[in-house]
Amino acid sequence: MIRNIFRHARMRKQDQRRANVHRSLLHYQARLGGELFGPIPEGGRREFFCLDERTWVWHEEWTDQAGKRQVMTTRYDVRPQGVVKSQGVNAYQALSTQEAVNLYRAVELYEQRVGSELRRLAQGA
């Protein structure tokens, strides 16, 4: 019985460690993705990342000319019928042709940049 308690505690610790590594990796990829589209303005934040096998997220925070903090998150869901997006609390809507082309290019850039960075990190490990 005591062995089971220790085994369970060890498994929970391993699960937590895996979750922490996954979260750190996702934040790293999001930061790299945000840098793909030019410099991030002072005090701003931009992230672009693949959340799962069919979901991409663009998140940006900035201060407007009136000094008010602005936040915009766009979620792209890849579905069998096509890609749809949702911004903020708005319902999903289909992408325009130009938006689809832009997203496709962004994903290509992301995969090149993040893939090369992850390979570089793996070789150094």
N, C-alpha and C positions, 0 to 999 in steps of 0.2 A: 504494500500500500504506500509506504513512504517513497519507494522507488517511483511509483506512478506520479506522485506529487512533484518530485524533482524533475521527472521527464516532462511533465506538463509545463512546469515553470521554464525549463530549458527551451521547449518548443515555442512558448510565448515570446521569450527573449529573442529567439531566432526570427520569428515572424515580425517582431517590432523592428529588428535590425534591417530586415529586408524592406519593410515599408519605409524606413528612414532613408535607405539608399535609393529606393525608387523615387521618393519625393525630392531628394537632393538632385538626382539626375534629371528629373522633369523640370525643376527650377533652372538648372544649368542650360538645358536645351531651350527653354523658353527665353532666357536671356540672350543666347546666341541667335535665336530666331528673330528677336526684336532688333538686333543690330544689323540685320540684312538690308534694311531699307534706309540707311543713312544714320547720321548722328542723332542721338536722342537729346532733345532740348534739356537744358539745365533744370533740375527739379522734376523732370518728367520720368515716365516709366513706360516701356513698351515691351510686350512679350508676344511671341508667335510660336505656337507649338502644337504638336500632335498629341492629343489627350489619350486617344485609343485608336483602334484600327480604322475607325470611320469618322472621327471627330477632330477638327482643327479649331484652334482658338486664337483670336487676335485680341489682345487687351492693351489699351493705351490710357495713360493718365497724363494730364498736362494742366497748366494754369493758363487760362485765357487772358485776353488783353485787359479785362476788368479785374483781374487778380483772383477770379473764382476757379476753384479746382474742378476739372472736368474729368469724367471717366467714361470710357466706351469699351464694351466687350462685345465682340462679334463671334458667334459660334457657327461653324460650318459643319453640317452633317452630310456625309456622303451616303446617298441612298441608291437603291437599284434604279430608281426613276430619274436620278440626277442629284445635284448638290443643292441644298437649301441652306439659308442662313437665318439667324435670329440675332437681333441686336437689343440689348437691354431686356425689357419686358415684352417686346413686340413678338408677334407670332412668326412662325417660320414662313419664309417666302423664297421663291426660286431665284437663282442668280441670273443677272443679265448675261449676255454673251461675253461682254467685256470683263465683268466681274469673274466669270468662270475662267477666262484666259489669265487674268491677273492672279487668281488663286493657284492655278496650275503652275504658273511661273514661280510663284512664291514657294510652293511645295518643292519644286525642283531645286531652287536655291537652298532651301532649308535642308533638304536631304544631302546636298553636296557639302554644305558647311558643317552641319552637325555630324554627318557621317565621317568626314575627314577629322574633325576634332575628337570624336570618340575613338577612332582608330589610333590617332596620335596618343591619346591618353592610355589606351590599352597597351601600346607598344612601350610606353614609359613605365608601366606598372610592373 
